Amino acid sequence: MSALTGALYGVLLVYLGGWFLGHWTGNFSLLLFMLTLVTMAYWLAERFRFKPAREAAARNLEAQDAARRAQLAQQGIAKVDGDIGAAREKLLMQPWWLDWTAGLFPVILVVFLLRSFLFEPFKIPSGSMIPTLLVGDLILVNKYHYGVRLPVINKKIIDNNPVQRGDVMVFRYPVDPRVDYIKRVVGLPGDEVSYVNQKLSINGQPVPVQSLGDFYDEDSLRYAPMFSEKLGTAEHRILVEPRRPAYNGAEPKTFPMHENCRYTAEGVTCKVPAGHYFMMGDNRDNSQDSRFWGFVPDQNIVGRAFFVWMNLGDLGRIGPFR
């Protein structure tokens, strides 16, 4: 068992190392699920086999010592050298390979349940959600807000709140579901979404915006016009760069139901199909979103982002956001 455990840890280190170095894309949900199953197997084996065996060996040692002392007492020897305490403790001691598997099971199980059904941490990897979220923000995602989903397969089993326009959502990237993306919900099923000449309209109605002056992006070291935008009941900030084209005029034809979209040099208009959502970044002219890779199906939803719990470069970022 010691060799098997060492081999399992070796495989885990190779997998994590290749993931970290970018040699392959990891699936953390699946990894955590597998770790939970493996450590649970060790925990069950420890509880029902290995620990009882060690306790039986300790009792046998105590019985042998008691028998030896009784035999010596019959011979008139009352004082017997030797203390089996250290030997007993050694017999009862959990070996390293159980300590690092069965001993970790309760912790891994709690993390798995919290991450699968309550809250999942997520790190903002790009500037597509500036100014709402900055690169390096560590956020929390509410996993049950839209409903309870089974881990790994992401199948919804219990409904909760419906998706609302303006929600900041984490979802599985439709092009590669192993990767998580974060954008703002702009279009619901049945909506007609237009982003033409850098102005957003929903079902033919322009989305209200108000100028807030310029925003200074410390990463790009430049200013961009910032606006307050209201989608439904959600009021949030966006960036729009008038000097950049609304769209490059090339019509992508690779994503499912691309025929629902019309592309021109001025922008794009899409009819959101049933069971899907149209997503856009708040940094409108620096975001790869539904305009480029299509609609997000309901089964790809991970959860609703709602709180920045850490930013190592700016602790003032900690708090809720819209």
N, C-alpha and C positions, 0 to 999 in steps of 0.2 A: 504493500500500500504506500510505503514511503516513496518508492521509485515512481509509482503511478502518479502520486500527487506532485512530485517534482516535474514529471513530464507535462502534466496539465498546466502547471505554472509556467513552464517553458513555452508552451503553445500560446498561453495568454500574453506573455511578454512579447513574443514575436508578433502576434496580432496587433497589440497596442502600439508597438514600435513602428510597424508598417503603416498603421493608421496615422500616427503622429507625423511620420515623414512624408505622407502623401502618396504612398505606393498603392493604396487601395482605400475605398470609402467604407467606413465602419457603420454598423447599425447598433447604436448604443442600447436601444430598447431590447433588441434581441440578445445582445451580450449580457445585459443585466438579468434578463429572463433565464438565460442558460446558467449564469453564476448562481442564481437563486435555486435552480433545480439541482445543480451539482452540490452546492453547500448543504442543501436540505437532505440529499442522499447521505452525505457524510454525517450530518447531525442525527439522522434517524439511526444510522449504523452505530454511532457513538452511544446513543441513548439505549438502544435495545441489544447491542452486541458487545462493543468494545468496553464500555464502562462497566456493565455487569461482569464481564470476564476479568477486568482488573480488580473489581471489588471481591469477586470470588477468590482470586489469587491472594489478595490481602487477608481474607478470612482464613484461607488455608494456611497461610504463614502464621497467623495468630494461633490457630488450632495446633499446629506443629510445635510452636514455642510453648504453649500451655501444656501440651503432652510431655514435652521434654522436662519442663520444670516440675510437673507432677511426678515423673519418674525419678528425678533426682531427689525430690522431697522424700519419696519412699525410702531412699538410700540414706536419709539423714542429712542431705545437703540442702540447707535452707537458702543460702546465698549463692545466686547464680549470676555469673558475669554475662554481659551481652544485652544490648537493647535493640529490639527489632523495629523501633520507631522510624529510623532512617530508611530501612529496607521497605517498610510498609508504605512510607510516603513515595518512595521511588516506584513501587508497584502501582500506586494510585495515580501517579503523574500522567497527565495527558501528553502523548507524543506531539512533536511539532507539527506533523502533517494533519493532525486532528485539530490542533489549536488554530491553525491557519485555514481551516475549512469549516468544520463544524462550529468552531468558536466564532466565525464571522457570519454564520447564517442569520441570526436574529437581526444584525445590523443591515445586511444586504436585503433581507425581506422587508424591513421597514422602509428602506430607500426605494425599493421596487414598488411597493404599494403607494408611497407618497408620490413618486414620480409618475406612476401609471394612472392614478385616479384623482390626485389632488393638484399638485403644483410641480411644474418642471422648469428648471433654470435654462436660460438661453442667452447666448452672447451675441450682441449685434456685430456682424462681421463687415458691414459695408456702410456707406453713407446714403443709401437709398431712402432712409426714413428721417434724414435730417430735415427740419430742426427738432422734430419730436423726440427722436432717439439718435444718439451719437455713437460713432464707432467706439467700441470698448464698453458700452453700457451692458451691465449684467442684469437681466430682467427675469421676472417670474411670469409663467404662463399658467392660467387657470385651466386645468384639464377637464373639469366637470361643468364649466359654464354653459357649453352648448350641448352637453349630454355625456353620459358615461360610455366609454369605449373600451373594448377589450384590448389589452396591451399587445404589442407586436403586430397583430393583424388589423388593428385600428377599426374594428367593426363596432358601430354604435348599437348599444343594447337598451339604453334608457335615454329618452329625450329630456332636454332641459330648456334653456332659453334659446329663442331663435336668433340667428345671425342678424345683426343690425348694420345698416349703412354707417360708416364711420368707425366701426370696431377695428382695432389693431389685432390682426390675427396671425398666428403661426400655423403653417400648413406644410404638407409634404410637397415639394417642388414637382409639378406634373411631369416635367421632362425627366427627372431622376428622383423618384420617391424616397430614395435613401437620404436625401438632403432636405433639411428644413429651411423654409423661407419665412420672412415676415414682411407683411405689407398691410395697407389699410383697405378695408372692404368698401368698394365704391358702388358696385352694381350687384343687386340681388337677382334671383331667378325671375325672368320675365322683363327686367329693366332693359331699356335702350340707353347705352352709355356712349356719350360723344366727348372726345377730347380733340377739339378743333381750334387751331390758332391759339393754343395754350389756354383754352377756356373749357371747363368741364360742365357738361349738361347731363341731366338725368331725365329721361322720358320727355325730352324737348324743353325742360325747364333749366335755365342756367343756375348753377350752384352759387349761392351768395358768397362773395369774398369781400374783404376789406383790407386795404393796404396797411402794413405795420412798419414800413420803412425797410432798411437793409439789415440783412443778417450776415455776420462775419463768420466764415467757416475757417476755424483754426487749422484744419488739416490741409485744405487747398489754398489757404492764405488769400482768400478773395471774398468780396461781398456779393450777395445775391438778394434780389427783391423778395421780401417775406410778406405773406398774406395770411389773414385769418379766414378759414373756410368752414362753412357749416354744412355738414352732411347729416340730414335727419336732426337728431337732438345733439349730435356730437360736434363741438366747435374745436378746431385744432389749427395748427399753423402749417403752412406749406411754403416751399420755395419755387419760384418760377424765373427762368432766365430768358428774357425776351430775345436775346441775340441768338439763341439756339433754335434750330428748326423744331417744330412740333412733332414731326415724324419725317423719316428719311425717304418716304415714298415707296419703299420696297415692301411688297405684300408677302408676309410669311405664309407658307402653305403647308407647314409641317404639323401644326397642332390640331387636335380633334375639333371638329365643328368650326373650322376657320371660315367656312362659308357664311357664318353669322356676322362676319366683320367686313366693313368696307374701308379701304385705305386710299388716301389721297396725299398729296404733298402737304396739305394743311393739317392732316391729323387722321383720326380713326373713329369709326362709329361701329359699335357692336351690340347685338341683341343677345342678352345673357340667357343661355338655355336652362331648362328646368334642372334643379339639383346642382347648379354650378354658381360660381361667384366671380365677379370681375374685380381684380386687385390692382392697386396702384401704390407707388411709393410717395411719401410726402415731398421728397426732393424730385419733383415731377420730371425735370429734364435730365436727371441723372439716376434713372431707375429702370432696370430691366423687369418688366412686370407683365400683366395680362395683355398689354398692347403688343408684346413681342412673342410671348410663348403661350398665350391662350387662357382659358378659363380654369378655375380651381374646382374640382368636383367635391361634393360634400364629404365623401369618404377620405379625402386627404386632410381634413381639418385636424389640427393638433390641439388648439385651444386659443383662448383670448388672452393676449398680453395686457398687463395692467400695472406693473410696478417695477421700477428700477431699484434693485436692492444693493447694487454696488457699482461704482466706477472708480477705479484706483487712481485715475488722474484728476477726478473732481468729485469729492464726497458730497458736494451740494446737489449733485444729480439725483441722489437717493430720494425716492418718493413715488407717488402714483402719477400716471399720465393718462391723457386722453388720445 
